[in-house]
């Protein structure tokens, strides 16, 4: 990865390929719940970093990306739900996700479809999506997401 640190496409490929290898190994060994936990952990840490940045340096674009996580959160809950009754740790984790979901409840997201634009660039085809989203989220709602994300993330990191 360090050899490709300036090439985002290579980094993405290496990261995705590495995750796929890990996921295949875990599934082959009946440990797919660990794969779900990895995905959830990456999302939670990314959410934490984004919310901490926006709390110190308010930014509309970053706030909107945080608001759009409402959709990703639903997918994460679907991913983790088969394990929610597995043991007390998974039950607590599922409760945490539903607590975060509750903070997103009244946030509204609308999409406007756009036609993709295809451009030939450096001998390859680049496709740019032109759809837009509008996130309706108050400062109080964002503050609630910041707070719950921090509390849950810190509990995991500090093992409390």
C-alpha positions, 0 to 999 in steps of 0.5 A: 500500500505504501508503494501506491500511496499517491495512486488512489485507484490502486489504493482502493483496489488493494483495500477492496481486494484485501477485504474480499480475501479476508471476507472469503476466509471468514465465510469459509470458516463459519465466521461471517459475523466477523466480516460484518463487524469489520464493516461496521467498525470501519463505518463507525470510525469514519462516522466518528472522524467526520462528526468530530471534524464537522463539530470543530469546522462546520462544513455544509458538504460534510454535514450533508455526507453525515446526513446521507449516512442514514441510508447506509445505516439502514444497510448496516442494520440489515447486515448485522441483524442476523447476529443480534440475538447471538450473544449479549455483545451483539445485542448491545451492538444492535441496540447501539445501531438502533439508537443511532438510527433514532437520531436520524429518524427526522432527517429527510433526504431527497434525490434528483436524478441526473444523466451520467456523463461519459468522458474519455480521459487518458485512454479510458472511459470516465463516468460521472454521476450527475444526481444530486441530493438535498439533506434536510437536517437541523443543527440540533439533529447533527449535534445529536448524531455527533454526540451519540456517535462519539459516545458509542465509538468511545465506549468501543475504543475504551472498552467501557 
